[in-house]
Amino acid sequence: MRMLLLLTLLPTAALAHAGDHSHVGLFHLLTEPDHLAMLAVAVVAVALAVWWHKGRQE
């Protein structure tokens, strides 16, 4: 949980490239390193939440 809290303190605005993203498609989101990094953080957060929740049920 502490790691997740530390990740929220990262300067995410500095990682993103400038520009309007309202018209971009899935290809753009999967080819830009900053988008992939945020996607990876989201996937890890969900996986940790599921793992933690399953461990609490046993």
SULVEN-V47629 format. One record per residue. RES is the residue in one letter. PHI is phi in whole degrees, 0 to 359 (none if undefined). PSI is psi in whole degrees, 0 to 359 (none if undefined). OMEGA is omega in degrees with one decimal (* if undefined). Layout:
RES_PHI_PSI_OMEGA, RES_PHI_PSI_OMEGA
//
This chain:
M_none_323_179.7, R_296_324_179.6, M_296_319_178.4, L_297_320_177.7, L_295_322_177.8, L_293_323_178.9, L_295_329_179.5, T_289_343_179.5, L_274_352_178.6, L_297_143_177.7, P_284_80_-175.2, T_295_332_178.8, A_295_330_179.8, A_286_339_-179.5, L_277_336_-174.6, A_275_147_174.7, H_271_153_-176.2, A_286_155_175.3, G_134_162_178.2, D_278_127_-178.6, H_253_14_-177.0, S_286_341_-176.2, H_250_1_-175.2, V_279_155_-180.0, G_257_186_-178.2, L_296_325_-179.7, F_301_316_179.0, H_297_317_-177.6, L_293_332_-178.5, L_266_357_-179.3, T_246_351_178.7, E_266_128_-176.8, P_302_323_-178.9, D_291_324_177.2, H_291_320_178.7, L_296_323_178.8, A_295_317_178.4, M_292_324_176.3, L_295_318_178.3, A_297_319_178.2, V_297_318_179.4, A_295_318_179.6, V_296_316_178.9, V_295_320_179.5, A_297_317_178.6, V_294_316_179.5, A_298_318_177.9, L_294_322_178.5, A_295_318_178.2, V_295_315_179.7, W_298_316_179.9, W_294_318_-179.3, H_294_319_178.1, K_295_322_179.0, G_293_329_179.8, R_284_337_-178.8, Q_281_337_-176.3, E_283_none_*
//
